[in-house]
C-alpha cells in the first residue's frame, strides 16, 4: 500500500489541506497523530506497516504545512521576538540558566506514587512493571520508568550547576519530536545585506520616501535525539544500602551534566546535536606555532568574536592547554599570570583571560588540536529539550561482577543560531559566536 493510501486508511482523510485552510488541516493532522499514539500506548504495541507509513507521511507534512505549532522565534542579534500571533515572551527566545520548573511549569514537582527517590530507584532496580511513555519518533512507543517531576527537577538543576554549557545555552522546551525556530538571516552586515535580516538604516530628508526591504528569515530545526548516561551499582548497595538515592542519584545527575557539555563542544550532528567544533558558523584561527598557544593567538581569537557577544563570551580549554596558559608570556616576554598578580605563587591563579572567564574542561581537545582552547558565546547556541527523563536498568553489562546498570535517558538537540560567520558592516575579517585555534 502506498503512503497516501495508508494515510487515508489510518487517518480517514486526504493528506492535503481542504478549503478550510492550512491551519485547520495542521491541527487536524496533529490531533490524528496524537490519537494514533494514544491507541498504540493503550494496546501496548508498535506501529503496523500502514500506520508507520501514515505517521511518517503526516510527520513530513508538518514541515510543509504553515502553522504556529512548535514554531518559535530566536533572534540572537536583538534578543526580542517578532511574532505577530505568537506571544512575545522568553519562550520565543528560549531560556538561559532556567531551572526545570520554569522550563516545564506544568510538571508537578512530586514523587507521584513513590514514597521518595530511594523507593523509585529500588523499584527501577527491581524490574517492576514498566510504564509506557509516548515518544513522537519513528519507533513509536517504548518502555521505561518516567522519572517523577521532583527527581527530574533535581537532576536538571544539579546538572545546571555543574555544567559549563547547560547554564549558558539558549534552551527551548520541546513538546514533540521536532521544534522549528525562526531566526534572522544576518550573516551579512554590509549595506547590501543590512545589519539584521536584511533590514537596513536610511537617513531621510524631508519629503523623501524610504526604500522597502524584504526581511530575510531562516528556519532552524531541532529534532529530539536520545542521549543515555550509564551508572553502575552493586546489588549489595541496592539490597542493603541506606543511601542509595544520594549515591546513585548524584552520579546520574553528574553523568547528564558531562554528556551535555561533551555534545555541545564535540557533537557531530549524526544522531546527536551539532557542537561547537562541527558548527559551520565557527571561525578557525591559525596559531602562531604548532602545538602551542601564544598571547598573539588569544588576541587574534578575541578579535574574531562578534562585538555584541563579547560581554558574555567565555574561554574553554583542556587541562593540557591550561598548563600553557599558566606559562603564557606577552609580546615582550612578561608572564601574563605572575605570582604578584594573584597574591603569591601559592594562591590560585585568576580564572580569566583578557577579562573573560576561563573554564578548564576535559571535553576540550588536547593541546595542538582544534578545540584545545575555544572562545564562545553560548547564548548563540540553541538547545531543545523534551521534558521527559526516563530511567531504565539492566544487569547484562555487568553480570559477571554482579552489577546493575542504571541508564538515564533524555531527548534533546542543539545547534548554533548562526549558520555562517558574520561579515562586518564596514569590512574586515568575518566574526562569529565561536572561535577556535587550529
Order of alpha helices (4+ residues) and beta strands (2+ residues): alpha-alpha-alpha-beta-alpha-alpha-alpha-beta-beta-alpha-beta-beta-beta-beta-alpha-alpha-beta-alpha-beta-alpha-beta-beta-beta-beta-beta-beta-beta
